[in-house]
Amino acid sequence: MNECVCPGLPAGWVNGWLAAVGATVLDPRLRLHWTAEDAPVAVLSAEGADPAEALVDTWPDRELMVDLPIAADWRNARKLERQVTVDDFRDRAMEGRSAPASWTLSSTLTDLSVDQNGKVAHAPFDAAGPGTIKWLHYRVLRLHEKIGRPSRSRLHASLMGQASRVKDNGLGFDQSRLGSLADKTDPWVEPVVELLAFFGLALFPMRGNGADRRDRGNPEERQRGWRKPPRSHEPREFLWPAWEQPLDAWGIDALLDIWNPWRRATWRRAGVHAGWHSVRYERRATADATRAIGAERL
């Protein structure tokens, strides 16, 4: 196996962790595990291939990114606004069910949770943004434009944590994109990491309890990995592990099913040696629309 230790993808950074997972989604040859040091980082491996070159080979082109089922205008389906009605979601889901990237719908929206206005719920990883960047697809296309098809050296720089950032809001949930709270610094992101993180969302579908607030239900949307702390009224938090055995995307999928973040005694059987939970950005004012996810080790 050819291994690449990736200090640019630390497990304690939610975007870095999702990006490492996204690499295995993009290229099924890749395996992922994490170093066992105090601050674990990703280790990507592949049989008979350099991990960075493998990612270059499978990097999505512009045509693929434009033709994602979450696009506002897509094929013969009705247009998707930011606030999506149940009928529009159903129409898009039926049209996109056979599309290779149908997960982009199921990982961002669900009609199993409907608000009083008849609009379906968005995933925590599908945060709203101002103006045209309120659409996740628009944000993803902007990131792709800044990268194009990266060379091996460019991709390797990202894995090493040596690539330059660009002025952009990215996917809209990385806390490290924000500057000082003392000024109005523009957000800066690492576009390769952001785009890989987007593909990592393939393993995190949305669902709900099927309730419709219009029928006096109590809808509760949830995305895989987002859980309520036991015996607590706190909002859901995202929890994620680091593991020692090289796993492909399906192996990671299975591990996430069996890992219990609150039963530390069971971690070793799953090969897990560290875990984190998300910390929400604290708004500076009521009108502050900033969204960001930090991390704290379990």
Secondary structure as UniProt FT lines:
FT   STRAND          2..10
FT   TURN            11..12
FT   HELIX           14..26
FT   TURN            28..29
FT   STRAND          31..34
FT   STRAND          41..46
FT   TURN            47..48
FT   HELIX           51..58
FT   HELIX           62..66
FT   TURN            69..70
FT   TURN            75..76
FT   HELIX           86..96
FT   TURN            97..98
FT   TURN            100..102
FT   HELIX           103..106
FT   TURN            107..108
FT   STRAND          109..114
FT   TURN            116..117
FT   STRAND          119..122
FT   TURN            124..125
FT   HELIX           131..134
FT   HELIX           136..147
FT   HELIX           152..160
FT   STRAND          166..167
FT   TURN            170..171
FT   HELIX           175..177
FT   TURN            181..184
FT   STRAND          188..189
FT   HELIX           191..200
FT   HELIX           201..203
FT   STRAND          206..207
FT   STRAND          211..212
FT   HELIX           213..215
FT   STRAND          222..223
FT   TURN            224..225
FT   STRAND          226..227
FT   TURN            230..231
FT   STRAND          237..243
FT   HELIX           249..258
FT   TURN            261..262
FT   HELIX           264..266
FT   HELIX           268..270
FT   STRAND          272..280
FT   TURN            286..287
FT   STRAND          293..297
//
